[in-house]
C-alpha cells in the first residue's frame, strides 16, 4: 500500500507538470516511463492498460522531438515489454547516440539490449555507464550483471550481482541464484536463496 501510494503521488506530480507544458517531449517521456514501471510491476493499472499508456506517451514524445534521448529510452522500455525487441534495441541505441555522456542512457540501453538478444553489445553500454558514473545507483550493477550473465560471462555476473546486493540488500540475489545454477553450484544457489528470503520476507 505504501509503495502504491508513493507511485500514485509521483505520477500525479508528473501529470500536473505535463498539463502545464503539454508540448514537452521530456515530460511526455517521463510520464510514459512511469506507466512502463507500472506495467512491469503492476502497481495500479492492469498490464495491458499501463503498457498502452506508456507507448502512447512515448510516441507523443517522439512526435514532439525525435531527437530527445528520454523519449527514445521510454520507447525502448515500452517496446521491450510489448515483445518488439528489434525496435526496442533501435531506440535504446539511438538514446545513447543522442546522449553520449549520459550514464542513465547507457545503463538503460544495457538493460534493453540484454533482454532484446544483444547481450555482448549490452555489456559495452553497461561498462560505459559505470565509467561515466563510478558512484552509480545500485541498479546499474544489476543491469550489467544481467548483460554479463546473458553473454555467458558468469563469473563477472556474480561479481556484479554481489555488488548490487552490497549496495541494496536483497537485490541481485535472485540473479545470483540463477548464475550459481548455471555454473552447477547448487549449494551456493540454495544458500543465496535462503539469504534472499531472510532479507526480503515477502519475496
HUZITA-V557171 format. One line per field, one symbol per residue. ss: DSSP state (A for helix, B for strand, O for the rest). phi: phi as a letter, one per 20 degrees, with the letter a starting at -180 (. if undefined). burial: + if it has 24 or more other ideal C-beta (glycine too) atoms within 12 Angstrom, else -. A space follows every 50 residues. Layout:
ss=???
phi=???
burial=???
//
This chain:
ss=OAAAAAAAAAAAAAAAAAAAOOOOAAAAAAAAAAAAAAAAAOOOOOAAAA AAAAAAAAAAAAAAOOOOAAAAAAAAAAAAAAOOAAAAAAAAAAAAAAOO OOAAAAAAAAAAAAAOOOAAAAAAAAAAAAAAOOOOOOAAAAAAAAAAAA OOOAAAAAAAAAAAAAAOOOOOAAAAAAAAAAOOOAAAAAAAAAAAAAAO OOO
phi=.fffffffffffffffffffbfeeffffffffffffgfffdmebefgfff fffgffffffffffbfeefffffffffffgffnefffgfgffffffffcf eeffgffffgffffeeocffffggffffgfffcgefggfgffffgffgff enefffffffffffffebgnenfgffgfffffdlcfffffgffffgffed fef
burial=------+---+--+---+-----++++++++++++++++---+++----+ +-++++++++++-+---+++++++++++++++----++++++++++-++- -+++++++++++++++-++-++++++++++-----+-+++++++++++++ +-++-+++-++++++----+++++++++++-------++--++-++---- ---
//
